[in-house]
Amino acid sequence: MKNNVYVMQQAQAARQQSGLRGAQMLRRIAWLAVAVGIFLFIWNVNDFNSENLGLMVSIGCLIAGMNIFLLSTVFSLLHTESGER
């Protein structure tokens, strides 16, 4: 019986670690999206109108980066909560 509990605890710890690694990877992707968005924004800000594709893509990257940050935070919180039960 103790052996089964130990195996279940090890499996739960492995799931939690993989979830936290996934959250870290999402955070890195979010930083990349924000950096690309800032670079494109600085590169294309001189022609500020709605027909400037580079500017629109940069704004989209900035918004996407913030959404990915939010998802990484939710992802890490879900995995830490499941580990406390």
N, C-alpha and C positions, 0 to 999 in steps of 0.2 A: 504494500500500500504506500509506504514512504517513497519507494522508487517511482511510482506513478506520479506522485505529487511533485517530486523533484523534476521529472521530465516535463511535466506541464509548466512548472515555473521557468524552466530553461527555455521552453518554446515561447512563452509569453515574453520573456526578456529579449529573445531574438526578434520577435515581432515589433517590440517597442523600439529596439535599436534600428531596425530597418525603417521604421516610420520616421524616426528622428533624422536618419540619413537622407530620407526622401525630402523632408522639410528643409534640410540644409541645401540640398540640390536645387529645390525650388527657389530658395533665397538667392543662390548664386545666379540662377537664370533671370531672376527679377533684377538683380544688379546689372546684369548684362543688357537687359532690355532698357533699363533706365539710362545706362551709359550711351547706348546707341541712340536713344531718343534725344539726349542732351547734345550729342555730337551733331546729329542731323538738324536739330533746332538751331544751333549756333551757325551751322553751315548755310541754312536756308532762311534765316530770319529777315534778310534784306528785302525780300519780295513778299510782304505780309498780305496775302490774299487767299481766297479759298481755292484758287486754281493752281497753287503751288503744291505739287504732289509731295515733294520732300518735306515740306513743313507739315502737311497733314499726316504723313507717315510718322514723323517725329512726335507729334502730339499723340498719335495712336500708340507708339512705343512707350511713351511716358505713362499713359493711362493703363496700358497692359502691364507694365512693370509694377505699378501700384496694386493692381488686382492680383498679380502673382505673389506679391508680398503678403497680401491679406490671406490668400490661400495657404501659403507656407505657414503662417501663424496659426491658422485654424487647424491645419494638418498636424502641427507639432502639439497643439493643445489637445487634440483628440487622442493622440497616442500617449501623452503623459497622463491624461485622465483614465484611460483604459488600464494603464499600468498601476494606478493607485487602488483599484478595486480589489 
